[in-house]
Amino acid sequence: MAFEGVDSLLMNEAILRAEESGIIYSLMVLRNGAIVSENYFIGKSAQDSFSVRSVTKSIIGTLIGVAIRNGDVKDEGRKLRNYFPEYFGTISDPVKNNIAIKHLLTMTSGFQWNEVADRLYGNYMESAIITPMSDVHGEMFNYNSSNPHLLSGIITKSTNRSTLDFANAYLFDPLGITIKRWDVDPQGYYLGGTGLFMTARDMAKVGFLYLNQGCYAGKNIICNKWINDSWNDHIPGSSIDYGYLWWLMESAGHKTAYAFGYGGQMIYVINDLQLVVVFTADPNVNAPTAQNTRNLEDDILNFNIIPAIHQ
């Protein structure tokens, strides 16, 4: 049996592996815009909102694209200092003064940051901005959760509304998504690096939006150019393939863009297969378990789900 060109027997192998993991909460597969498989484990259901951890970053990247499309932000070349002049008054470093939105989107801001050890504190926006520089912006990839948080602040500053209000108006409501929780910093800015909770279906809708070149239910929500830019590698010469807050890789020979949250929160999008795959899993695990979960999900994608597609 096959639906949307997906072999059900092979897909069942993927479902069984996810269920037997004892740590994966959900597995959802869309092909050609249709749900071909939707399964929940460990007592979870379609109504559950999951902590998507760093998938939040990819949502922030999407919102920056919407803000540019709407004219709230001119382009990704705009400088960080234009949005937070209150914290740049005493900063004379020309390198820091020229950090642009694009550098925040590509994790090349140049801020000195250890993702495992460092945290924002007190006034989160100020804390991020006064962080010392370790590299010239645009030259070195360094995964840094303060970068998308600054972007959340830019969304609020440029639109005169909270990141969630803006997202509801121009992204979530058009996609039919209701957000029940998105954590904020001490100053009330919505967290850009983590803190968002979504259902598996919500995540799949975001994946389909990108797969469908920015359109959903007949509405153009985000520019096709932004999607292409988000899925182009902006780290040339590096072993890291990274777009605008989306990761890039090959899966069983197919170009894949993916949003990735700690513990195995995943949105995989494979254009040439018209495929969106979503996983959620326990986000409150130690680092080795988190890595094992991510490895398992990649393996299920490569060796079970993709082979189930009739090309």
HELIX and SHEET records of a PDB file:
HELIX    1   1 SER A    8  GLU A   20  1                                  13    
HELIX    2   2 VAL A   55  ASN A   70  1                                  16    
HELIX    3   3 LEU A   80  ASN A   82  5                                   3    
HELIX    4   4 PRO A   85  PHE A   88  1                                   4    
HELIX    5   5 PRO A   94  ASN A   97  1                                   4    
HELIX    6   6 ILE A  101  LEU A  105  1                                   5    
HELIX    7   7 TYR A  124  ILE A  129  1                                   6    
HELIX    8   8 SER A  146  THR A  159  1                                  14    
HELIX    9   9 THR A  163  ALA A  167  1                                   5    
HELIX   10  10 ASN A  168  PHE A  172  3                                   5    
HELIX   11  11 ASP A  173  LEU A  175  1                                   3    
HELIX   12  12 ALA A  200  LEU A  211  1                                  12    
HELIX   13  13 ASN A  224  SER A  230  1                                   7    
HELIX   14  14 ASN A  271  LEU A  273  5                                   3    
HELIX   15  15 ALA A  287  ILE A  300  1                                  14    
HELIX   16  16 LEU A  301  ILE A  305  3                                   5    
HELIX   17  17 ILE A  306  ALA A  308  5                                   3    
SHEET    1   A 2 ALA A   2  PHE A   3  0                                        
SHEET    2   A 2 VAL A   6  ASP A   7 -1                                        
SHEET    1   B 6 ALA A  34  TYR A  40  0                                        
SHEET    2   B 6 ILE A  24  ARG A  31 -1                                        
SHEET    3   B 6 LEU A 275  ALA A 281 -1                                        
SHEET    4   B 6 GLN A 265  ILE A 270 -1                                        
SHEET    5   B 6 HIS A 254  GLY A 261 -1                                        
SHEET    6   B 6 TRP A 247  SER A 251 -1                                        
SHEET    1   C 2 PHE A  50  SER A  51  0                                        
SHEET    2   C 2 PHE A 197  MET A 198 -1                                        
SHEET    1   D 2 CYS A 215  TYR A 216  0                                        
SHEET    2   D 2 LYS A 219  ASN A 220 -1                                        
END                                                                             
